[in-house]
Every structure is written in structure tokens, then in C-alpha cells.
């Protein structure tokens, strides 16, 4: 879907404006990077699109429809977000991935883990998908948590994907670049549209639209 911000202004506090009359368009089927220094508002763009907050003025449109005129449930079904801080439940690896689509079969969960390149890690664990991740995923490394979150997002199969520094815990810029490329390739093969990459790893920018 086509995503458009039209003259959007927003602030968390009235004395500190985050956006003032911001306008841009992301055509359907494209991949876009938003970069900037810490505090510039990159994550805020994702929060506004997901309607964690409503804009003070202007409009955010998806395929010509104002997101303020649709239910949050229908909007959030269409968007997948992998945030900077991965949120995992104190349950099994399988449960945390399946949360993206509770109706998914185990085969579909496995397919998502393969796309997120964490299936090998899971299968080598003594309890495999039944492995407990601990409170907020404390039993996993940062990179493992991020890959689980990406698998969960891929299982959801949204039409708009937002990666908010979702490769921050990978070992290098080259690894991050290869990983993002592989996710895009997998999505293309499955007729998905990956649209928004909110990420600060500059190496990734060269491969985006």
C-alpha cells in the first residue's frame, strides 16, 4: 500500500514540537530508510503510523484513506513493527513467535523462523520450540531476541513492515546488510510488500529504494 504523510505536525509536549508540517510519500512496494541523529523523531514516525499517538494536525494516509478514520484493530493488522527493544513474554520460543498469528500452524511458524534465520539455533536447543525464554527474554542474547521478534512479525505477514533499529544487536554492519537483504528477498518471493525500514545502520541504506 501507498503511505503518505500530509502536513503532519506532532508533539509529545506543547513546548517541544517533534514534527512541523512534515510531508512525504512512500510508494507501494518500495523500501525506505529514515535516518537521523538520536531524538530526531525516527521512532515517532512509526508510532504515529501505528496510531500509538494521533497527530495534532495534518493526515497520515494509507492507500488514500486517513488512518484516523479506521479502527486501530484493522490498521494494526496491516502493519508489522519490530521495535528497538524487543518485547518477549515469559513463555516458550514457540509461543513468542506464534503470538504474531495465533491461528498459524507449526509448519508456518517454522517457515517464519527460517526466513528470520534463527531456525538452526532453535533446533539445536534441548527443548527446541518449547525452550523458555525467561522474563523479557533474559535467557537469550540481544541478537537472538531480535531475530525472534522478526520471525513473529514475518508470521503475521503484514503489508507494511517497520524495522525500528531491528538489527542493532547484530555483530556488524555487513551482517545487518545481508540480513535485511535476505528478509526483503524472502518477502518478494512471497508477494509481500516491505515498505518502511526505520534503521540507523547506514550500510543498509545503499540497498534500499
C-alpha positions as CSV (number, residue, x, y, z in Angstrom):
1,X,0.0,0.0,0.0
2,X,0.9,3.6,-0.6
3,X,1.8,5.5,2.6
4,X,1.6,9.3,2.7
5,X,2.2,11.9,5.5
6,X,0.5,15.2,4.6
7,X,1.5,18.3,6.6
8,X,1.8,16.3,9.8
9,X,2.6,18.2,13.0
10,X,3.1,16.4,16.3
11,X,4.4,17.0,19.8
12,X,4.5,15.0,23.0
13,X,4.7,18.2,25.0
14,X,3.5,21.5,23.6
15,X,6.8,23.3,24.3
16,X,8.8,20.8,22.2
17,X,7.5,20.1,18.7
18,X,8.7,16.9,17.1
19,X,7.3,17.4,13.5
20,X,6.0,20.6,11.9
21,X,4.1,20.3,8.6
22,X,6.0,17.1,7.6
23,X,5.1,15.6,4.2
24,X,6.4,12.6,2.3
25,X,5.2,9.7,0.3
26,X,6.3,6.0,0.3
27,X,5.0,4.3,-2.9
28,X,3.6,0.8,-2.6
29,X,6.1,-2.0,-2.9
30,X,9.2,0.1,-2.0
31,X,11.6,0.0,0.8
32,X,12.6,3.3,2.6
33,X,15.2,4.2,5.2
34,X,14.7,7.0,7.7
35,X,17.9,8.1,9.2
36,X,19.0,10.8,11.6
37,X,20.6,11.6,15.0
38,X,19.2,10.2,18.2
39,X,16.0,12.1,19.2
40,X,15.3,13.3,15.6
41,X,11.9,11.5,15.6
42,X,12.6,8.3,13.6
43,X,10.7,6.1,16.1
44,X,8.0,8.7,16.4
45,X,7.1,8.2,12.7
46,X,6.4,4.5,13.4
47,X,4.4,5.3,16.5
48,X,2.2,7.7,14.5
49,X,1.7,5.3,11.7
50,X,0.7,2.6,14.2
51,X,-1.5,5.1,16.0
52,X,0.1,4.8,19.4
53,X,-0.5,8.6,19.2
54,X,-2.7,10.8,16.9
55,X,-1.3,13.8,15.1
56,X,-2.1,17.3,16.2
57,X,-2.6,18.4,12.6
58,X,-2.3,17.0,9.1
59,X,-3.1,13.5,7.9
60,X,-1.5,10.1,7.6
61,X,-2.9,8.2,4.6
62,X,-2.7,4.6,3.6
63,X,-3.9,4.0,0.0
64,X,-5.7,7.3,0.2
65,X,-7.5,6.5,3.4
66,X,-6.9,8.6,6.6
67,X,-5.8,6.2,9.3
68,X,-7.8,8.3,11.8
69,X,-11.0,7.1,10.1
70,X,-10.3,3.4,10.5
71,X,-10.3,1.2,13.6
72,X,-7.0,0.7,15.4
73,X,-7.6,-3.1,15.1
74,X,-7.8,-3.1,11.3
75,X,-4.9,-0.7,11.0
76,X,-2.6,-2.7,13.2
77,X,-3.4,-5.9,11.4
78,X,-1.9,-4.4,8.3
79,X,1.4,-3.2,10.0
80,X,4.2,-5.2,11.5
81,X,6.7,-3.5,13.7
82,X,9.9,-4.8,15.2
83,X,10.9,-2.2,17.8
84,X,14.3,-1.2,19.1
85,X,13.6,-3.0,22.4
86,X,12.3,-6.5,21.7
87,X,9.3,-7.5,23.9
88,X,9.1,-11.2,24.7
89,X,6.8,-13.0,27.0
90,X,7.9,-15.2,29.8
91,X,7.0,-18.3,27.9
92,X,8.4,-20.6,25.2
93,X,10.1,-19.6,22.0
94,X,7.3,-21.2,20.1
95,X,4.6,-19.2,22.0
96,X,6.5,-15.9,21.4
97,X,6.7,-16.5,17.7
98,X,3.2,-17.8,17.3
99,X,1.9,-14.6,19.0
100,X,2.2,-12.9,15.6
101,X,-0.6,-15.1,14.3
102,X,-2.2,-17.4,16.9
103,X,-4.0,-19.3,14.2
104,X,-0.8,-20.3,12.4
105,X,0.2,-23.9,12.0
106,X,3.5,-25.2,13.4
107,X,4.8,-25.5,9.8
108,X,4.1,-21.8,9.3
109,X,5.9,-21.0,12.5
110,X,8.9,-23.0,11.2
111,X,8.8,-21.2,7.9
112,X,8.9,-17.8,9.7
113,X,11.9,-18.9,11.8
114,X,13.7,-20.0,8.6
115,X,13.1,-16.6,7.0
116,X,14.4,-14.9,10.1
117,X,17.4,-17.2,10.1
118,X,17.0,-18.5,13.6
119,X,15.7,-22.0,12.9
120,X,19.1,-23.6,13.2
121,X,19.6,-22.0,16.7
122,X,16.2,-23.2,17.9
123,X,16.6,-26.7,16.6
124,X,19.9,-27.1,18.5
125,X,18.3,-26.2,21.8
126,X,17.5,-29.2,24.0
127,X,13.8,-28.2,24.2
128,X,13.7,-26.6,20.7
129,X,10.5,-24.5,20.4
130,X,9.5,-25.4,23.9
131,X,12.5,-23.6,25.3
132,X,11.6,-21.0,28.0
133,X,13.0,-17.5,27.2
134,X,12.7,-16.1,30.7
135,X,11.3,-12.8,31.9
136,X,11.6,-10.3,28.9
137,X,13.7,-12.9,27.1
138,X,16.6,-12.7,29.5
139,X,17.8,-16.2,28.6
140,X,18.5,-15.1,25.0
141,X,21.1,-12.7,23.6
142,X,20.1,-9.4,22.1
143,X,20.6,-10.7,18.5
144,X,18.5,-13.9,19.3
145,X,15.7,-11.8,20.7
146,X,15.6,-9.5,17.6
147,X,15.5,-12.5,15.3
148,X,12.6,-14.0,17.2
149,X,10.8,-10.7,17.0
150,X,11.4,-10.6,13.3
151,X,10.1,-14.2,12.9
152,X,7.0,-13.2,14.8
153,X,6.5,-10.2,12.5
154,X,7.0,-12.3,9.4
155,X,4.5,-14.9,10.7
156,X,1.9,-12.0,10.9
157,X,2.5,-11.4,7.2
158,X,1.7,-7.7,7.2
159,X,1.5,-5.5,4.1
160,X,3.6,-2.7,5.8
161,X,6.7,-3.6,7.8
162,X,8.6,-1.2,10.1
163,X,12.0,-2.2,11.4
164,X,13.0,0.3,14.1
165,X,16.7,-0.4,14.5
166,X,15.8,-4.1,14.4
167,X,19.4,-5.2,13.5
168,X,21.0,-3.1,16.3
169,X,22.2,-6.2,18.1
170,X,23.8,-8.0,15.1
171,X,27.5,-8.2,15.1
172,X,28.4,-5.9,12.2
173,X,27.1,-3.6,9.6
174,X,27.8,-6.2,6.9
175,X,25.8,-8.8,8.9
176,X,22.9,-6.3,9.2
177,X,23.0,-5.5,5.5
178,X,23.0,-9.2,4.5
179,X,20.2,-9.9,6.9
180,X,17.9,-7.1,5.7
181,X,18.6,-8.1,2.1
182,X,17.6,-11.7,2.8
183,X,14.3,-10.6,4.5
184,X,13.5,-8.4,1.5
185,X,14.2,-11.3,-0.9
186,X,12.0,-13.6,1.2
187,X,9.2,-11.1,1.2
188,X,9.4,-10.6,-2.6
189,X,9.2,-14.4,-3.1
190,X,6.1,-14.5,-1.0
191,X,4.5,-11.4,-2.7
192,X,4.7,-9.3,0.4
193,X,5.4,-5.6,0.4
194,X,8.2,-4.4,2.7
195,X,7.9,-0.7,3.0
196,X,9.5,1.1,5.9
197,X,12.9,0.5,7.4
198,X,13.5,2.9,10.3
199,X,17.1,2.0,10.9
200,X,20.3,3.8,11.7
201,X,22.8,1.4,10.1
202,X,24.0,3.4,7.2
203,X,25.3,0.4,5.3
204,X,21.7,-0.8,4.8
205,X,20.8,2.5,3.0
206,X,22.6,1.6,-0.2
207,X,20.4,-1.3,-0.9
208,X,17.0,0.5,-0.4
209,X,14.8,2.4,-2.8
